[in-house]
Amino acid sequence: MMTLVDSCVWSVALRRQEKHLSREQRQVKQELAELILEGRAQLIGAVRQEVLSGIRTDAQYQQLRAYLRAFPDPRLTGEDYEEAASINNRCRAKGVTGSATDFLVCAVAMRRDWAIFTTDRDFVRYARCVPVRLYTPRGRSGVNTETSR
């Protein structure tokens, strides 16, 4: 199954120094590496923007941008953005708020039947409101529990 990777996962894997990673973060990094090798990791433009934002030096920015260019963005349509708004409305009706990017990630994944790989606990709350599938790293437990439709 294709897996849409959220910015927090890319950030752990690409922006943090190995010596500063916790055991859980090292597992996230390894899982992302496996998804990439399998050709299953997906990236959308809004997540790309989040990952590239806040880079301190131009050299670091250029290096990270070059790496991420290996992941072509899936073509998003008006329906993806409409579904993101609908997800926002459904979540808000249940008292759950979130960012426009988070809801777009949910919409893109839902419309394509992809899982979402994230460490952001907000997605667990979204999954209680909409039928989004969260990726569970193989042989590991933690934030990411697969939610079936």
N, C-alpha and C positions, 0 to 999 in steps of 0.2 A: 504494500500500500504506500502511495506517495504520502509524504509528511511535510506539512508546512511548518517551517522552523521559525519560532518567535525571536524577537530581538534579544531577549534576555539570554537565550541559549547561544546565539551568535556572539554576543558580548563576552560571555564566559570563555568561549572557545578561542576567540580571536583578539580580544582586547586586554585580557588579563595575563599577567606573567605566571608561568607555571608554578613558581615557588610560592605564590600567594593564593593558590587554589586550595580549597578544602577537598576532602575525600569525595564528597558529593559532587562538587564542581568538576573534579577530574573525571568522574563517571559520566557526567553530562557531556564533557568534551569528547570522551571516547565514544559515546553513543552517537554523537553528531558525526564524528569521523567515519563510523560504520555506515551511517545513513548516506553519507556523501559517496563512499566507495561503492555502495549498492545502487547509486543513482536515484535515490528516493528523496533526498532533501530538496525542498522547494523554498523559494524566496520571492516575496512580492515587494514592489517598489516602496511601499510605506514602511515596511520593516527595514529594507535597505537604508532608507533615509534615517531611521532611528539609530541604526548601528553606526552609520557614518557621522552622525551628529556628535559634537563635543570632542572630537579628536584634537589633541593639543598641538601637534606639529603637522605641517604640510606633508612632510615625508611619510609620517605614519598614515595620514589620510590617503595619500596616493597609493601606498602599499596595500592598505585594506581595501580600497576601492578596486584596485587591480585584481585582488583575490576574489572579491564578490562578483566581479564581472563574469566569472566562470559560470554563474548561476543565472540563466536567462529568466526574466520575469514572465510568468504566465500572463496571457492577455486578459485583462479585466474588462468587464462590460458594465453597462449601466445597471444591469440586473444585480451585479455584485454589490454595487453601492446602495441600491434599493434594499437588498436583503440585509445589508449592514444596518441601515436605518430601521428596518423592521425588527431586527434583533435588539437594537437599542431600545425600541419602544416596548418590546415584550419583556426585556430585562427590567426596565424602569417600572413597568406595571407591577413587577414583583419586588420592587425596592432595591434592585441591583443596578448600580451605575458602573460605567466604564468609559474608556477612551474610544474615540472614533477609530483609531488604528486597531484596537483590540476587536471591535465589532466587525471591522473589515476582514481581519484575519479569520474570525469565526465564519463570516459569510462565504469567503473564498473556499475555506475548507469544507464547509457544509455543502455548497453547491457542486463541489467536485468529488465529494465522498473521500476526502483526505483526513488524516489525523493531524492534530496540532501538537508539536513538541515545544513545551514551555515549562518553565519553573515558576511562572507567575500564578500564584494561588487565585487570582481573580478569575482565571479561566475555569476553575472548579465551580465557582459561583455561577458563571455564565452557563455551564453545562447543566445546572439545575433548572435553567429557564428555557434552554433551546437544545435541540439534539446534536450537539457538537461532540466530536470524538477526540479525546485527548490521548496522545501517544504515551505508552508505558515503555520505558526502557527495558530491554530484554533482561530477565533475571534480576531485576531490581525493583524496589518499592520506593515510594516517596510521593511527592505532590501529584505526579502524573498517573492518574488512574483512567484506564480506557472507559469511555462512556459510550455505550451502544445506543443506536437509534431506536 
